[in-house]
Amino acid sequence: MKKVLFGILFFAVFAGSAVNQRSVLGNWSLAKPQAPDPNAITILEKDTLKITDDWKFAETAIYSINYPGFGKDKVDLKYMLKVLIDGEYRLEGDALRKYQKNFTSEIMEGTASNEEAAQSSLKEIEKMIRDEVKKPFPILSVAETELELQGVNGNLDFKYTKPRKLPVSNLTKDSVPFFAPEGWRFPENAKELSNFSVRLKESKNLLTYVKADFNGDGLIDAAAYLMNAEKEQVALFINISKSDGSYELKPYGSADKSPTIENGIMLATAGEHTTTNKQKVSLENPGFIEVIFGTTAYLIYWDSSSNDWVKVQIGKRL
């Protein structure tokens, strides 16, 4: 069987013969999954990497293993392999080479009718990965958010992306939790926020956004009030982060016709909360509180059992 290994990740910045080490900082992920080769036994599902100024790195990769007819007993093996590697990168001419120091792997899920064959195949797959990542890759092009490397030995070309740097709020001087959709923006001055003195007293972000893991998948999500100045509308948006670095951004409810943001938003910690009718609500993960200034407030949280958002009145006043 022909052995093909897809999607090994490398990073560098090439400009003439110079290298700007700082510009390779950040998390990168595969922009589009490579088309599976019917002869391939390993396909990279997901790959991320963190690299520092001194070119040391820590990488996590998840491989889909499909190994039909392995060994003398022709055992069909299918499993998901999680690989952790650290070490350092070195630029050699116009190419990049990875030097590993530590390599560990873990079978996350899978099936095998023969345990001995499974262990034997795992050792063989690990050796393939170790050998493949030693090969230097030519650098084709690089930008602030995109890196393209030339494939070798019949493999496809690889293109990786990293998230753009989030914009900084003119009001809070801190980065906002996500990019606003077209036509919408974060508030830019105090006149666009009602009850500004209360907001200033209560939170550094002026009760305009919260960041937390709403659905318990280990990724940071966010909720924020945005404005559409042209339409004079205000809406609450929620983004749910995904493991590939993207996120799903949707408005919560409908937009209000207003030139200013009337309500506030604040974090609701995981644990027990009390509604206005004295019922107890237990949050497995953090949620957020929509504040109607001087009147009431609503607790909004993700309910994993119904796979939907839940909103209850809690009566908190600001």
TANOR-V220115 format. One record per pair of residues at least 24 apart in sequence whose C-alpha atoms are under 7 Angstrom apart, sorted by the first residue. I is the first residue (numbers start at 1). J is the second residue. If there is no record, write none. Layout:
# TANOR-V220115
{{I | J} {I | J}}
This chain:
# TANOR-V220115
{{2 | 39} {3 | 39} {3 | 40} {3 | 41} {4 | 40} {4 | 41} {4 | 42} {5 | 40} {5 | 42} {5 | 43} {6 | 43} {6 | 44} {6 | 155} {7 | 44} {7 | 158} {8 | 133} {10 | 96} {12 | 96} {13 | 142} {21 | 53} {22 | 53} {25 | 51} {25 | 52} {26 | 50} {26 | 51} {27 | 162} {28 | 160} {28 | 161} {28 | 162} {29 | 160} {29 | 161} {29 | 162} {29 | 244} {30 | 159} {30 | 160} {30 | 161} {31 | 159} {31 | 160} {31 | 161} {41 | 65} {41 | 66} {41 | 67} {42 | 66} {55 | 88} {55 | 89} {56 | 87} {56 | 88} {56 | 89} {57 | 86} {57 | 87} {57 | 88} {58 | 85} {58 | 86} {58 | 87} {59 | 84} {59 | 85} {59 | 86} {60 | 84} {60 | 85} {71 | 117} {75 | 113} {75 | 114} {76 | 112} {77 | 111} {77 | 112} {77 | 118} {78 | 110} {78 | 111} {78 | 112} {79 | 107} {79 | 109} {79 | 110} {79 | 111} {80 | 107} {80 | 108} {80 | 109} {80 | 110} {81 | 105} {81 | 106} {81 | 107} {81 | 108} {82 | 106} {82 | 107} {82 | 108} {94 | 138} {94 | 139} {95 | 136} {95 | 137} {95 | 138} {95 | 139} {96 | 136} {96 | 137} {96 | 138} {97 | 134} {97 | 135} {97 | 136} {97 | 137} {98 | 133} {98 | 134} {99 | 134} {172 | 204} {172 | 205} {177 | 211} {177 | 222} {183 | 228} {184 | 226} {184 | 227} {184 | 228} {185 | 226} {185 | 227} {185 | 228} {186 | 226} {186 | 227} {187 | 226} {187 | 227} {192 | 260} {192 | 261} {193 | 260} {193 | 261} {193 | 262} {194 | 260} {194 | 261} {194 | 262} {207 | 264} {207 | 265} {207 | 266} {208 | 264} {208 | 265} {209 | 265} {210 | 266} {210 | 267} {212 | 286} {213 | 285} {213 | 286} {214 | 285} {214 | 286} {214 | 287} {214 | 302} {215 | 285} {215 | 302} {216 | 285} {232 | 257} {232 | 258} {232 | 259} {233 | 257} {233 | 258} {233 | 259} {234 | 258} {234 | 261} {263 | 290} {263 | 291} {263 | 292} {263 | 293} {264 | 290} {264 | 291} {264 | 292} {265 | 289} {265 | 290} {265 | 291} {266 | 290} {274 | 314} {275 | 312} {275 | 313} {275 | 314} {276 | 313} {276 | 314} {276 | 315} {293 | 317} {293 | 318} {294 | 318}}
